[in-house]
């Protein structure tokens, strides 16, 4: 599976059923060559947009329950 294919899938939190958005990036450990986290868009703020900042929610790879055909199921605490 490619990053582009992951970016097409909605990320759903299994704790409350909330759609967190679509995957926008991955974090990985260059030393071990492993993916460590999935990043989805964070809260939108006009001030952040004007400053050119992009915020994201980092979901550790261990919290990913299932990558399906249409969605990615994750288990993250509800804020």
matplotlib code that plots the C-alpha trace (Angstrom):
import matplotlib.pyplot as plt

x = [0.0, 1.3, 1.0, -1.3, -3.6, -3.6, -4.4, -7.7, -9.0, -11.0, -9.5, -12.2, -11.8, -13.3, -13.9, -16.5, -17.0, -15.7, -14.1, -10.7, -10.1, -7.9, -4.3, -2.0, 1.4, 3.4, 6.2, 9.0, 12.2, 15.0, 17.3, 14.9, 13.1, 9.7, 6.6, 6.0, 2.8, 0.0, -0.8, -4.3, -5.3, -5.6, -8.0, -8.3, -7.4, -7.4, -4.4, -2.4, -3.5, -2.2, 1.1, 1.4, 1.3, -0.1, -1.2, -1.9, -2.9, -0.1, -1.5, 1.1, 1.2, 0.3, -3.1, -4.0, -6.5, -7.2, -6.5, -9.5, -10.5, -12.2, -11.2, -8.5, -9.7, -7.8, -8.1, -7.2, -8.5, -11.4, -10.5]
y = [0.0, 3.5, 6.7, 8.0, 5.1, 5.7, 9.4, 8.3, 6.6, 8.2, 7.7, 6.6, 6.5, 3.3, 4.8, 7.3, 6.7, 10.1, 10.7, 12.3, 13.1, 11.5, 10.5, 13.4, 12.0, 9.3, 9.4, 6.8, 5.8, 6.0, 3.9, 1.0, 1.6, 1.3, 3.5, 4.9, 7.0, 8.2, 11.9, 13.3, 17.0, 18.8, 21.5, 24.3, 27.9, 31.0, 32.3, 29.1, 29.2, 32.8, 31.9, 28.9, 26.4, 22.9, 21.1, 17.4, 14.7, 12.1, 8.6, 6.0, 3.0, 0.8, 2.5, 1.6, -1.3, -2.1, -0.7, -1.6, -1.0, 2.3, 3.3, 3.2, 2.3, 3.7, 3.6, 7.0, 8.7, 11.1, 14.7]
z = [0.0, -0.8, 1.1, -1.7, -1.1, 2.7, 2.1, 0.4, 3.5, 6.3, 9.8, 12.3, 16.1, 17.4, 20.9, 19.7, 16.0, 15.2, 11.8, 12.4, 8.8, 6.2, 6.7, 5.7, 6.6, 8.2, 10.7, 10.6, 12.3, 9.7, 11.9, 12.2, 8.9, 10.5, 10.4, 13.9, 13.5, 11.3, 11.1, 10.5, 10.3, 13.6, 14.5, 12.0, 13.1, 11.0, 12.8, 12.1, 8.5, 8.1, 9.7, 7.4, 10.2, 9.7, 12.8, 13.0, 15.4, 15.7, 16.1, 17.2, 15.0, 17.9, 18.1, 14.6, 14.8, 11.2, 7.7, 5.6, 2.0, 2.8, 6.3, 8.9, 12.4, 15.3, 19.1, 20.5, 23.7, 23.2, 24.0]

ax = plt.figure().add_subplot(projection="3d")
ax.plot(x, y, z, "-o")
ax.set_aspect("equal")
plt.show()
